[in-house]
């Protein structure tokens, strides 16, 4: 980790159900799941093996996020820039939603998870889109954790789309407000992320939810996404919580945005 703010530094780890008792839990966690290719390379495996392993991590982290009380988990699965990768890799990636859902949809339904997707879904292959739509449809009545996949998502594209929509509705310049822009984004119904996690050691946002991350706590982990586990998520949530305690409300620092 680049940053580690453990609340029980120097003490022994607390038991599992005690460990997160008195910390504040982010409602919406967004994750840039980076490092899958490097995870594979380190093991002498093809990049796609890293992507496959990444899906197991999604399953683990979804379960742990739910257990901690997170309400929305947004995962950056495919960016608008990812089309530039070699065709074979793109083809492989486009099969992952279907594979993921074949393996896990049943369990997600049992866990009361609601699947959602955001991005320009119209450019996805039919088989990808129908797998995703099927999962959205089959989980839409669920009331538990929202598992929101960013698929063919890019923040600049999202803003362009919002501006087009606003102009199509022929608003006059005086009518434009922050709320109007927010309302024309792809997922206006979701609250903004409270915590953004990026794994894999890079420290940038890579065109992910730029508008929505304006006030979000950012957390960067050196771990490759396939290595990220329950403990890693807890570490991130703990870091979030300790920052809330130090800077929340009227505590020091809060007046200097
Ligand atoms: C993808 C695995 C995670 C790491 C990042 C890139 C590779 C899960 C999905 C998915 C998407 C929609 C959905 C269900 C599952 C996925 C893509 C890539 C394109 F409804 N993982 N994953 N989609 N990777």
Boltz pocket constraint, residues with backbone or C-beta under 6 A from the ligand:
constraints:
  - pocket:
      binder: B
      contacts: [[A, 33], [A, 36], [A, 51], [A, 52], [A, 54], [A, 55], [A, 58], [A, 76], [A, 77], [A, 78], [A, 93], [A, 94], [A, 96], [A, 97], [A, 98], [A, 100], [A, 101], [A, 115], [A, 116], [A, 117], [A, 131], [A, 132], [A, 135], [A, 149], [A, 151], [A, 225]]
      max_distance: 6.0
